[in-house]
Amino acid sequence: MATQKKKVDIKSDENKEQKSQDTQQTQIEEKDEELNTKEQELMKKIAELEKECAEWKDKYLRCIAEFENYRRRSNEEKADWIKMATQKFALEICEVADNFERALKQVSEDKKDDSFVKGMMMIAEQLKRVMEKEGITKIDALGKPFDPVIHDALAHIPSEYGENTVAAIIQNGYMMYDKLLRPARVAVSSGKIEQKSAESEPKEINEATEANGEDSNDPDIEITD
């Protein structure tokens, strides 16, 4: 009887120990599961924070880029405003330069050595240098392909130049730095004319040319609207 009771006690102890081990294993598994859940939640939170951080970084970089572009545009606009602030005055100076050019074209060869004429030529050259110093340059149009951006066509004439080429300057055009100050008023070639005899005299340029004070020997100017 005692032996049987002892066996029962031993078995009971074994059951208790097994139960205790099972409980511990269950607790360990629960803790592992809990840790895994927390780890997953932390990893998810980290991913969300990294995404949010990347979004804020992108916004920051965009703001910096937009500000730099704004500052660059503002500086360029300010520089252009400073350059073009004297535009009205520059146009009036261009008129003076044109008048000098017209007057000097009327001087005959035998009077070019006259001291007064030489003085006027020196003043005209000095005025040209001052204009160039301020960024004002005359548009070189004669013999160049017609460009509607910088040329204003007033007439079409047959000439020694090919079609759609500037054949005569009616009024000089000017640039101020890289901006158009005044377009050149021109006559555009409608095609080459046949060679004329030496005795034939060219016709005078039309009234549009005379009104602007520019000389030209190109015949038969056709005024366009």
Buried (B, 14 or more C-beta within 10 A) or exposed (E): EEEEEEEEEEEEEEEEEEEEEEEEEEEEEEEEEEEEEEEEEEEEEEEEEEEEEEEEEEEEEEEEEEEEEEEEEEEEEEEEEEBBEBEEEBBEBBEEBBEBBBEEEEBEEEEEEEEEBEEBBEEBEEBBEEBEEBBBBBBEBBEBEBEEEBBEBBBBBBBEBEBBBBBBBBBBBBBBEEEEBBBBBBBBBBBBBEEEEEEEEEEBBBEBBEEBBBBBEBBBBEBEE
